[in-house]
Amino acid sequence: MAVDYLRLSLTDRCNLNCVYCTPLEKGKFLRHEELLRHEELTRAAAAFVRAGVRKIRLTGGEPLVKKNVVGLVGMLAAVPGLRELALTTNGLLLGKLAGPLREAGLDRVNISLDSLREETFRKITGSSGLDKVWAGISAALAAGYSGVKLNTVLMKGLNDGEAADFARLSLELPLTVRFIEFYPANERSARLKGALFTTAETKRRIEDALGPLERLPAAASDGPASVYRLRGAKGRVGFISGRSDYFCGSCNRVRMDCAGRVYPCLFSPATHGLKDLLRGGAPDAVLDDRIKKIFLVKSSYRKDSPSAGHVEMSSIGG
Ligand code: SAM
């Protein structure tokens, strides 16, 4: 499978502290000078696009806490050959930024939201702010993006009772509600034993409450999600089943974190870095050569390739 998708983490900092994501050891962030600057991120993005990448998704940490993120989006959107620039955010800062980001050239936005109830939202994220996330969702829907998605991780005993409530949003709102299976990725999430609430269980809950889910044909923008529609709905419901399904064979993405370390797979160690080349003023040809090597490693990656053990989603960006 050709690599045409880059997930680019802008920062390891986040304004939430989610029970299944943020590392156990609090406040251990990279030093400011270790993070790639706007020019370095843009140069790296341009090199990936020269190598065949057509879509870039900005993630984090929380990408909207990155200084002058609107300016950075403008620089990235201007990279020649890039077809789609997307962003994944917790939505807290999106109310004010959705319009300016759209104007700067952002095409799509995914908003991570795990509860529609203030108390559960606080339990999961360690913070209030559900009203701010809703302001973000409304602003994104009003800003004219080519796609708005909600990403929800259901966990048994925590928020699995909200499956139908989330799916119900797709009846009235023109967005895709996607359920992502929980993964015990780092030390903190590994403590949530038995939290996995599978796609099959989620579908059952939704169909019992709201009727049948009709399967829709796969679109390129759906990635590994299988997508459905409830009868008469304006929006769609999707499922990403990383635990109960195995989609390595169709994986088209690589990841770069905010310090320029590149991961051929979410669960692999970083195999290459670009910061030395970006900081050292290496010519484009040298940068291009390293990216070719990364893509070669990626193409030989298999499910049983060396695993990094624990994965910090909060710095790689999920
Ligand atoms: N701060 C941004 C956000 O909240 O969307 C971007 C970074 S966050 C790490 C990206 C996605 O990873 C979120 O949708 C989050 O739910 C997901 N994620 C983090 N840890 C996870 C885990 N253990 N299992 C499944 N999804 C996880």
Residues whose N, C-alpha, C, O or C-beta is under 5 A from the ligand:
A	BS01	SAM	Y20 C21 T59 G60 G61 E62 T88 T89 N90 S112 N151 V153 E181 F182 Y183 P184 A185 S189 M313 S314 G317 G318
